Amino acid sequence: MGGSDGSVSQKEWMASENWANGDELELVNDDGFVYKRRKRSQLDPTVTAAPKLPDPAVEKKNRLERKKRALLKIKEKYEKEIQQWELLSNTLKAMQQNAETQQQETATNSPDPPATSSDPTCLPLVDQLLIQVEAQEAVIGNISKLCDIVEAFCDAQEEKKKQSVLDLPIWAHTPSDLISSLCED
């Protein structure tokens, strides 16, 4: 180790003594690879790092405040959703009433069949079928409008969900920043 005669020099002996001292070394297990390394120096060994316990009253107050804010947020969300569904429901009811009144008006305002018809029994039947088709066309138009409203509502909800994912803080970093932050101890 030391000189050619097998003797150990003073420096080598001190260095080996420091490594042998258990107070300055710590045992590290890194994924099955076990080794010793020097302990990291503590700032002030006389001060114990006992965590201070938070005041239970303050902690309870903070917890209640967080709970209150969360519940208010949920309440606002549901109120908005209820208003949108009420609007859709009222629109559907109005369309149904409009279709019914339109059907009744066309039934009462139907012109009398012309007297010069070849078959007098067919004309009232044709008029009734024409009225029904017009009423169905109005209902289909109203339902199409309602579907457009519902689709716009769903698109807005989907966009809100997408935006909540895109607003996550992970997207604010570049890939190299993410890798370097993951590699840090």
Secondary structure by P-SEA (a helix, b strand, c coil): cccccccccaaaaaaaaaaaccccbbbbbccccccccccccccccccccccccccaaaaaaaaaaaaaaaaaaaaaaaaaaaaaaaaaaaaaaaaaaaaaaaaaaaaaaccccccccccaaaaaaaaaaaaaaaaaaaaaaaaaaaaaaaaaaaaaaaaaaaaaaaacccccccaaaaaaaaacc
